[in-house]
């Protein structure tokens, strides 16, 4: 019931307004408002239209009256241009210029015009035909003669030229596309890497996008809003309904890598780690990219929409107030109601950073006294399961996706997301299971664990069965067979631990040679470039979805085919934007860290 936005805007001295009505009393299972478009004189304010009211008794069958919640009228520009907008545009323009200049300078510096002799092709013996000649090489601004018939000297000089030589050159080259693009597109794996993680990371990210596309689709204006909820009664659609487990997959990977890499570094350093750089590296790795996306979301995005939803979706009131909670990684605790925060999908980063912050309390005993570290992990897992089950039971939460999506309209009402889903003490179990696997992979070298094939097959059967159960056992709850409070509490207490354990078996089997075709698929080199884009794709894909919604001109007819097209299109655009963002922000910042700071 959005009306005709463009027709209204074409009428002189009129403007479009969008009224929102509360439907929770009429259709409890559909946690979205009823939107109604109005065309009013331009002199009318939002408050004027709200005071005027709308007679819903003539709009709805049975003469039912609905409470009017909000009215928002379209203005041009949607929000006043501020100095923050100008500063943000200047920042992005400067960043673009730096990348272009750096790329051009990198191309010139590595061209024959700059180093004509050093880039003469070598023959198979790495000599230039036996002639002795010299060129002037550059080493941090100092000239030295390098004999061209000395392969070691020549290779040293070429490595120096390729790295950029002086610190200033290395600083500029950090932003150069010819330097960063090959790193992004490389399919090579380093020694000691866990190759199957690339495939798992990409598939999990696509699963996250799939779940978000569905949750967004059922919340936008639709001609057939109950169709999406009816899909949840289909057995095959449980993969979409339980896409929430994709986040637990990332917790497993995070715990695994933190443990594996840190224990390996502790072994090289005889158990000593510079913990201040340990924490700084993590904060530097995550925060600058997050801050740049926040700038775009706050000060650029509100001006990009055009349509009936652009004015309301461009409202950044909560974000203006709570943006700082994101960069401090406390947004899963404050504000206390998640939907009132800034960029609500960032709750995952807060949990991950909090898990990382306490990880040394486990890693230190795990390295020096392994049994003590493993016992600590077991106790934390038991405590998390107990707390989660208790919270679900006390608050009588269910296990369906509608529980997680439903906002709590009453300020005093507790939602599943705020009490359980966003909280680290309820989400830490897959991270802890990943830490156990990280310890095992650190302790036992690749191919050093031997199993009989019946044991390996049994492990695969159990892991697949556990994962299948986590996703599909709640099917009855969508078809009228709703579990009781006790069953829901047990499921929520154990499902994330079980999912983490099942995924850890897949990684374990693939890494130690018992993965077969699954390992061949997950370890395929083509996953690597997409895997490097995971973090930026995670930050970007909700922005892309909201940008699409701000350009919706009318209600959408929901269908499975359209859902598939939305998923494919948003995934493609998200990864494309992630590649640009990664090359301009993430890769340069990693290079700058290596240039100026010691490695933890």
C-alpha positions in Angstrom: 0.0 0.0 0.0 2.9 2.3 -0.8 0.9 4.3 -3.5 2.7 5.9 -6.4 5.8 7.7 -5.2 6.8 9.3 -8.5 3.3 10.5 -9.4 3.0 12.2 -6.0 6.4 13.8 -6.4 5.5 15.1 -9.8 2.5 17.0 -8.5 3.5 20.7 -7.8 3.6 21.6 -4.1 2.9 18.1 -2.9 5.1 15.5 -1.3 5.0 11.9 -0.4 4.5 10.7 3.2 4.8 7.1 4.6 2.6 6.1 7.5 3.4 3.1 9.6 0.7 1.1 11.5 1.3 -1.6 14.2 0.1 -5.0 13.0 1.3 -7.0 16.0 -2.2 -7.2 17.5 -3.7 -8.5 14.2 -1.0 -10.9 12.9 1.3 -11.8 15.7 3.4 -14.2 13.5 4.3 -11.3 11.1 6.6 -8.9 13.0 6.4 -6.1 10.4 4.3 -2.9 10.3 1.7 -2.0 7.7 2.9 0.8 5.5 0.6 3.3 3.8 1.5 6.0 1.3 0.0 9.5 1.4 0.3 12.5 -0.9 0.0 15.7 1.1 0.6 19.4 0.5 4.3 20.3 0.9 3.5 22.7 3.8 2.4 19.8 6.0 5.0 18.5 8.5 5.3 14.9 9.8 3.5 16.0 12.9 0.7 17.6 11.0 0.0 14.4 9.1 0.3 12.3 12.3 -2.2 14.6 14.1 -4.6 14.4 11.1 -4.7 10.6 11.5 -5.8 8.0 9.0 -9.1 6.2 9.2 -8.0 2.5 8.9 -11.6 1.4 9.4 -12.2 2.1 5.7 -9.0 0.4 4.7 -9.2 -3.0 6.4 -12.0 -5.6 6.2 -14.2 -5.8 9.2 -13.7 -2.1 10.0 -10.7 -2.8 12.3 -8.8 0.2 13.7 -5.0 0.1 13.9 -2.8 2.4 16.0 -0.7 4.8 13.9 2.9 4.5 14.9 4.9 6.9 12.8 4.7 9.3 9.8 7.7 10.2 7.8 7.5 12.6 4.8 10.0 12.7 2.0 12.2 15.8 1.8 15.0 16.8 -0.7 17.7 16.3 0.2 16.5 13.5 2.5 18.7 15.0 5.3 20.4 18.3 5.5 24.0 18.4 4.2 26.3 18.7 7.1 30.0 19.3 7.6 30.3 15.5 8.4 29.0 14.8 4.9 31.5 17.1 3.3 34.4 15.7 5.4 33.5 12.1 4.6 33.3 12.9 0.8 36.7 14.6 1.1 38.1 11.5 2.9 36.9 9.1 0.2 38.1 11.4 -2.6 41.5 11.7 -1.0 41.7 7.9 -0.5 40.8 7.4 -4.2 43.5 9.9 -5.3 46.1 8.2 -3.1 45.3 4.8 -4.6 45.5 6.2 -8.2 48.8 8.1 -7.6 50.3 5.1 -5.7 49.4 2.7 -8.5 50.8 5.0 -11.2 54.0 5.5 -9.3 54.3 1.8 -8.7 53.9 1.1 -12.4 56.5 3.7 -13.3 58.9 2.6 -10.6 58.8 -1.0 -11.8 59.0 -0.1 -15.5 62.1 -0.3 -17.8 62.0 3.4 -18.0 63.0 3.6 -14.3 65.3 0.6 -14.1 66.3 -0.2 -17.7 69.2 -2.7 -17.0 67.9 -4.4 -13.9 64.8 -5.7 -15.7 66.6 -7.3 -18.7 65.4 -10.9 -18.8 67.7 -13.4 -17.4 68.6 -16.6 -19.2 68.3 -20.0 -17.6 71.6 -19.7 -15.8 70.5 -16.3 -14.3 73.3 -14.5 -16.2 73.4 -12.0 -19.0 75.7 -13.8 -21.4 78.9 -13.7 -19.5 79.7 -10.0 -20.0 80.8 -8.2 -16.9 79.0 -4.9 -16.5 77.6 -2.9 -13.6 74.5 -0.8 -12.9 73.7 1.5 -10.1 71.4 -0.1 -7.6 69.3 1.7 -5.0 69.4 0.6 -1.4 67.5 2.9 1.0 68.7 5.9 -1.0 72.4 4.7 -1.2 74.0 3.9 -4.6 76.2 0.8 -4.9 77.7 -1.1 -7.8 76.2 -4.5 -8.4 77.9 -6.9 -10.8 75.4 -8.1 -13.4 77.1 -11.5 -13.7 76.6 -12.2 -9.9 73.2 -13.9 -9.6 73.0 -13.4 -5.9 73.6 -9.7 -6.2 71.2 -9.3 -9.1 68.4 -11.1 -7.3 69.0 -9.1 -4.2 68.8 -5.9 -6.1 65.6 -7.0 -7.9 64.0 -8.0 -4.6 64.9 -4.5 -3.3 63.4 -2.8 -6.3 60.2 -4.9 -6.1 59.8 -4.1 -2.4 60.1 -0.4 -3.1 63.5 0.3 -1.6 63.1 3.3 0.7 60.5 3.5 3.5 58.7 6.3 1.7 58.4 4.1 -1.4 57.1 1.2 0.7 54.6 3.5 2.3 53.3 4.7 -1.1 53.3 1.2 -2.5 51.0 0.0 0.3 48.1 1.5 -1.6 49.2 0.4 -5.1 46.7 -1.8 -7.0 49.5 -3.5 -9.0 51.0 -4.6 -5.7 47.8 -5.6 -3.9 45.8 -7.1 -6.7 48.1 -10.1 -7.2 48.0 -10.7 -3.4 44.2 -10.8 -3.6 44.0 -13.1 -6.6 46.8 -15.5 -5.5 45.7 -19.1 -5.2 48.9 -20.3 -3.6 48.9 -21.5 0.0 51.7 -21.1 2.5 53.4 -23.9 4.3 51.5 -25.1 7.3 48.2 -23.5 6.2 44.9 -25.3 6.6 43.7 -25.2 3.0 40.1 -26.4 3.6 39.3 -23.3 5.6 39.1 -21.2 2.4 36.1 -23.1 1.1 34.4 -23.3 4.5 34.8 -19.5 4.9 33.3 -18.7 1.5 30.4 -21.1 1.8 29.6 -19.8 5.3 29.7 -16.2 4.1 27.3 -17.1 1.3 25.1 -18.8 3.9 25.1 -15.6 6.0 24.0 -13.6 2.9 21.3 -16.1 2.1 19.8 -15.8 5.6 20.0 -12.0 5.6 18.4 -11.8 2.1 15.4 -13.8 3.4 15.1 -11.9 6.6 15.2 -8.6 4.7 12.7 -9.7 2.1 10.0 -10.6 4.6 10.4 -7.2 6.2 10.0 -5.0 3.1 6.6 -4.1 1.7 5.1 -7.1 0.0 2.0 -7.9 -2.0 2.0 -11.4 -0.4 3.7 -11.0 3.1 2.5 -14.4 4.4 4.1 -16.3 1.5 7.6 -16.0 3.0 6.5 -17.3 6.4 4.7 -20.2 4.6 8.0 -21.3 3.1 9.3 -22.0 6.6 6.9 -25.0 6.8 8.8 -26.6 3.9 11.4 -29.2 5.0 14.0 -28.1 2.4 13.7 -24.5 3.5 15.2 -25.3 6.9 18.6 -24.5 5.5 17.5 -20.9 5.1 15.6 -20.7 8.3 18.6 -22.0 10.3 21.2 -20.0 8.4 22.0 -18.7 11.9 24.5 -21.6 12.2 26.7 -19.9 9.6 27.8 -17.4 12.3 28.8 -20.3 14.6 31.0 -21.6 11.7 32.9 -18.3 11.8 33.3 -18.6 15.6 34.8 -22.1 15.1 37.3 -20.7 12.5 38.2 -17.8 14.7 38.9 -19.9 17.7 40.9 -22.4 15.7 43.1 -19.9 14.0 43.8 -17.8 17.1 44.9 -20.9 19.0 46.9 -22.5 16.1 48.8 -19.4 15.1 49.4 -18.1 18.7 50.7 -21.5 19.9 52.9 -21.7 16.9 54.3 -18.2 17.7 54.8 -19.1 21.3 56.7 -22.2 20.3 59.1 -20.1 18.2 59.5 -17.6 21.1 59.9 -20.2 23.9 56.5 -19.4 25.3 56.8 -15.6 25.2 54.4 -13.4 23.3 54.3 -9.6 23.2 50.7 -9.4 24.3 50.3 -5.7 23.7 51.0 -6.2 20.0 48.8 -9.3 20.1 45.9 -7.1 21.0 46.9 -4.2 18.8 47.2 -6.4 15.7 43.6 -7.6 16.2 42.2 -4.2 16.8 44.2 -2.8 13.8 43.0 -5.7 11.6 39.3 -5.1 12.3 38.7 -1.5 13.3 39.9 0.8 10.4 37.8 -1.0 7.8 34.9 -1.0 10.2 35.3 2.8 10.8 35.4 3.5 7.1 32.2 1.5 6.5 30.6 3.3 9.4 31.5 6.7 7.9 29.8 5.6 4.6 26.8 4.3 6.4 26.4 7.4 8.6 27.2 10.3 6.2 26.9 9.0 2.6 24.3 6.3 2.5 21.3 8.5 3.7 21.6 10.7 0.5 21.7 7.8 -2.0 18.1 6.5 -1.8 15.2 7.5 -4.0 11.7 6.1 -3.3 9.0 5.7 -0.7 11.4 4.1 1.9 14.4 6.3 1.3 13.5 8.9 3.9 12.8 6.4 6.7 15.7 4.0 5.9 18.0 7.0 5.8 17.3 7.9 9.4 20.5 7.6 11.3 19.3 8.8 14.7 20.4 5.6 16.7 23.7 5.4 14.7 24.5 9.0 15.5 24.1 8.2 19.2 25.7 4.7 19.4 28.3 4.5 16.6 31.2 4.5 19.2 29.9 1.2 20.7 30.9 -0.5 17.5 34.5 0.5 17.5 34.8 -0.3 21.2 33.1 -3.7 20.5 30.5 -3.4 23.2 27.5 -3.1 20.9 26.2 -6.5 22.0 25.7 -5.1 25.5 25.0 -1.4 24.9 22.4 -0.3 23.9 20.5 -3.0 25.7 18.1 -3.4 22.8 19.9 -4.5 19.7 17.5 -3.0 17.2 18.1 0.5 18.6 21.9 0.3 18.0 24.0 1.2 15.0 24.5 -1.3 12.2 23.0 -4.2 14.1 24.7 -6.9 12.1 28.0 -5.9 13.8 27.1 -7.8 16.9 29.2 -10.7 15.6 32.4 -8.5 15.7 31.7 -7.6 19.3 31.5 -11.2 20.3 34.6 -12.2 18.3 36.6 -9.4 19.8 35.5 -10.3 23.3 36.4 -13.9 22.8 39.8 -12.8 21.5 40.3 -10.6 24.5 40.0 -13.5 27.0 41.8 -16.0 24.8 45.2 -15.6 26.5 43.7 -16.8 29.7 43.2 -20.1 27.9 46.2 -20.0 25.5 48.8 -19.6 28.3 47.8 -22.7 30.3 47.1 -24.5 27.0 50.8 -24.0 26.0 52.5 -24.6 29.4 50.0 -27.1 31.1 47.8 -28.5 28.3 45.5 -30.5 30.5 44.7 -27.4 32.6 43.9 -25.4 29.4 41.6 -28.2 28.1 39.8 -28.5 31.5 39.3 -24.7 31.5 37.7 -25.0 28.0 35.5 -27.8 29.2 34.3 -25.8 32.2 33.5 -22.8 30.1 31.6 -24.9 27.6 29.5 -26.4 30.4 28.9 -23.0 31.9 27.8 -21.5 28.6 25.4 -24.3 27.9 23.9 -24.0 31.3 23.5 -20.3 31.1 21.9 -20.5 27.6 19.5 -23.2 28.6 18.5 -21.3 31.7 17.9 -18.0 29.9 15.8 -19.7 27.2 13.7 -21.6 29.8 13.2 -18.6 32.1 12.0 -16.4 29.3 10.1 -19.2 27.5 11.8 -18.6 24.1 11.1 -20.8 21.1 13.5 -22.1 18.5 12.2 -20.6 15.3 13.8 -17.9 13.2 10.8 -15.7 13.9 11.9 -15.6 17.6 15.3 -14.2 16.5 13.8 -11.7 14.1 10.9 -10.4 16.2 11.7 -7.0 17.6 10.5 -6.2 21.1 8.1 -3.3 20.7 7.6 -2.9 24.4 10.7 -1.2 26.0 10.4 -3.6 29.0 10.0 -6.7 26.9 13.0 -9.0 26.4 13.6 -10.4 22.9 15.5 -13.6 22.1 18.2 -11.6 20.3 18.9 -9.3 23.2 18.9 -12.0 25.9 20.5 -14.9 24.1 21.5 -14.4 20.5 23.8 -11.4 20.8 25.4 -12.3 24.1 29.0 -13.8 24.3 28.3 -16.1 27.2 25.7 -17.8 25.0 27.7 -17.9 21.8 31.2 -18.9 23.0 30.9 -22.7 22.8 31.8 -23.0 19.0 34.8 -20.7 19.6 36.0 -22.9 22.4 35.6 -26.1 20.3 37.6 -24.4 17.6 40.3 -23.7 20.2 40.5 -27.4 21.0 41.0 -28.2 17.3 43.6 -25.5 17.0 45.6 -27.1 19.8 45.3 -30.5 18.2 46.5 -29.2 14.8 49.4 -27.4 16.5 50.5 -30.4 18.5 50.2 -33.0 15.7 51.8 -32.3 12.3 49.9 -32.9 9.1 49.5 -36.6 8.1 50.9 -37.6 11.6 47.5 -38.9 12.8 46.6 -42.4 11.4 43.1 -43.8 11.6 41.6 -47.0 10.2 39.0 -46.2 7.5 36.0 -47.6 9.5 36.8 -45.1 12.2 37.1 -42.3 9.7 33.8 -43.3 8.0 32.1 -43.5 11.5 33.4 -40.0 12.2 31.9 -38.6 9.0 28.6 -40.3 9.7 28.4 -38.9 13.2 29.4 -35.4 12.2 27.0 -35.2 9.3 24.2 -36.6 11.5 24.9 -34.0 14.2 24.9 -31.2 11.7 21.8 -32.4 10.0 20.0 -32.7 13.3 21.0 -29.2 14.3 19.4 -27.7 11.2 16.4 -30.0 10.6 15.2 -31.2 13.9 13.2 -28.0 14.5 11.0 -28.6 11.4 8.0 -29.5 13.5 8.0 -26.1 15.2 7.1 -24.6 11.9 4.2 -27.0 11.3 2.1 -26.7 14.5 4.2 -29.2 16.6 5.7 -26.5 18.9 8.2 -27.8 21.5 7.8 -27.1 25.1 10.0 -24.8 27.1 12.2 -27.7 28.3 12.9 -29.0 24.8 13.6 -25.5 23.5 16.0 -24.9 26.4 17.9 -28.1 25.8 18.2 -27.5 22.0 19.4 -23.9 22.4 21.9 -25.0 25.1 23.5 -27.7 23.0 23.0 -26.9 19.3 25.9 -24.4 18.9 28.3 -26.7 20.7 27.1 -29.6 18.5 27.4 -27.6 15.3 30.9 -26.5 16.3 32.0 -30.1 17.0 30.6 -31.4 13.7 32.4 -28.6 11.7 35.6 -29.4 13.6 35.5 -33.0 12.5 35.2 -31.9 8.9 38.3 -29.6 9.3 40.2 -32.3 11.2 39.4 -35.0 8.6 40.3 -32.8 5.6 43.5 -31.6 7.2 44.8 -35.0 8.2 44.0 -36.7 4.9 40.6 -38.3 5.6 38.4 -35.8 3.7 38.4 -37.4 0.2 36.4 -35.4 -2.3 35.1 -33.0 0.4 38.7 -31.9 1.0 39.4 -31.6 -2.7 36.3 -29.3 -3.0 37.0 -27.2 0.1 40.8 -26.9 -0.6 40.4 -25.8 -4.2 42.6 -22.9 -4.9 39.9 -20.9 -6.5 38.3 -20.3 -3.1 41.3 -18.4 -1.8 40.6 -14.9 -3.4 37.0 -15.0 -2.3 38.1 -16.1 1.2 40.3 -13.1 1.5 37.2 -10.9 0.9 35.2 -12.5 3.6 35.6 -9.7 6.2 34.8 -6.9 3.7 31.9 -8.9 2.3 30.5 -9.3 5.8 30.7 -5.5 6.4 29.4 -4.6 2.9 26.5 -6.9 2.1 23.9 -5.4 4.5 24.8 -2.0 3.1 24.1 -3.3 -0.4 20.8 -4.7 0.7 19.7 -1.5 2.4 20.7 0.5 -0.7 18.5 -1.7 -2.8 15.6 -1.2 -0.4 15.9 2.6 -0.5 15.3 2.4 -4.2 12.2 0.2 -4.1 9.3 2.1 -5.7 6.5 -0.3 -4.9 5.7 -3.4 -3.0 7.3 -6.7 -4.2 5.7 -10.0 -5.1 7.6 -12.6 -3.1 8.5 -15.8 -5.0 11.3 -18.4 -4.7 12.6 -17.5 -8.1 12.8 -13.8 -7.1 14.4 -14.8 -3.8 17.1 -16.8 -5.7 17.8 -13.8 -8.0 18.1 -11.4 -5.1 20.5 -13.8 -3.4 22.7 -14.2 -6.5 22.6 -10.5 -7.3 23.4 -9.3 -3.8 26.1 -11.9 -3.4 27.8 -10.8 -6.6 27.6 -7.1 -5.9 28.7 -7.5 -2.3 31.8 -9.4 -3.3 32.5 -6.9 -6.1 32.3 -4.0 -3.7 34.3 -6.0 -1.1 37.1 -6.4 -3.6 37.2 -2.6 -4.2 37.0 -1.9 -0.5 39.6 -4.5 0.4 42.1 -3.2 -2.2 41.7 0.4 -1.1 41.5 0.0 2.7 42.2 -3.5 4.1 45.3 -4.5 2.1 47.0 -1.2 2.5 46.5 -1.2 6.2 48.0 -4.7 6.5 51.0 -3.5 4.6 51.4 -0.4 6.8 51.3 -2.6 9.9 54.1 -4.8 8.6 56.1 -1.7 7.8 55.9 0.1 11.1 55.1 -2.4 13.8 56.7 -5.5 15.1 54.8 -8.7 14.4 53.2 -10.3 17.4 
